[in-house]
Amino acid sequence: MNNFKDLRKKYKEFIYKSYNISEDENIIKIEYTFEIPNLSIFNPTIEIEKRNINFKNTNNDFVRKLVFNIGMIELISYWKSACPKKVIIECGNLNEEQITWFKKLYYYGLRGI
């Protein structure tokens, strides 16, 4: 069942379900939720020490867009487990230029050139 075509046939979708940003005095924690239906749910996390960060609020558009786009890169690691044809983004939006950019990254950036 490790054949690329067999995996794509069995697992048709990869879903970027959500991201969450939380923080305490010392750490900003980012948790992502990705799912390949009928295979697994993935919850990678990133923890960032605040000691050298000089902003007061992680709840703003810039930070949310940054975290969302980091998730678009993070998802590649989990998408590779089955390479579903369809990637569904439930927690954000991409314009046509962004869609083209990410497709190019996913398709050509993963070839090992």
N, C-alpha and C positions, 0 to 999 in steps of 0.2 A: 504493500500500500504506500510505499515511499515514492512512487512514481509521480512526477509533477502533474501529469494529466489526470491521474486518478484522484489526487488530492484536490485539484481544482473542480473536478466533477462532484466530489462529495461535499466540499465546503465552498459554497458559492458566494458568501458574503463575509466581509470584515467590517465590524461596526465600531466606530470611535464614539462611544456612548457619552462620556463626560470627563471633566477634570474638576478638581476641587483644590482651592488654595486655602490653607489654614496657617496660623502662626501663633507663636507664643513669644516670650521675651527674647529668646535666643535663636529660634529657628523658623524659617518659612518652609512649610511642607506642601508639596504638590503631589496629588495622587490622580492618576489617570485610570479610566475604565475602558478597556477594549474587549470586544467579544467576537469570537468566531462561533456562530451558532452550531450546536451539536458537537463542539470540540472543547472549548474552554473560555473562561473569562479571565482576563489578565488585569492586574492592578499594580503596575509599576509606580514607585514613588521616588521623588527627588527631595532631598533635604538640603537647604541652603542656610549656612550660618549667617546671622545678621551682623556680626561684628564689623564688617566693612561696608555695609549697605547703608546708604544715607538717604532713605526716603521714608515718609511717615505712613503711607497707606498702600497696601497691596490690592485694595479694592478699587481699581480704576481701569479705564479702557486700555491704556498702554500695557499694564501688567497682564490683564486678561488676554489680550491679543498675543502678547509674547508667550504666555503659558500655552495657549491654544496651538500656536505654531510650533513650539517645542514638542507638543504632543503629536503633531503631524509628522515630525521626524522620528519620534520615539516609536510610533506605531509600526514603522518598518521592521523593527526587530521581531515583532509578534506576527505581523502579516506574513513574514517569510516561512512560518511554520506550516502554512498550507497554501499560500499564494492565491487566495480567492480572487476571482475576476472583478468583483464589485467591492468598492470601499464606500461605506455609508458614513457620513459625518452627521451625527445627531446633536452635537453641542456647539456648532459654529457654522459659519458660512464662508465660502470661498467665491471670489469673482472668477470670471473666465481666465484672466491672466494668471491668477494663483493656481487654478486647476491645471492649466498648461504647464506651469513651472513645476508643480509637484509631480505630475505625470512624467515629465522629463527626468526629474530626479529619481523617481521610483524605477522607471524603465531602464534608463541609461546609467544612473548612478550605482545600480546594484550589479552591473555586469562585470565589475572588476577591471575596467579599462585603465 
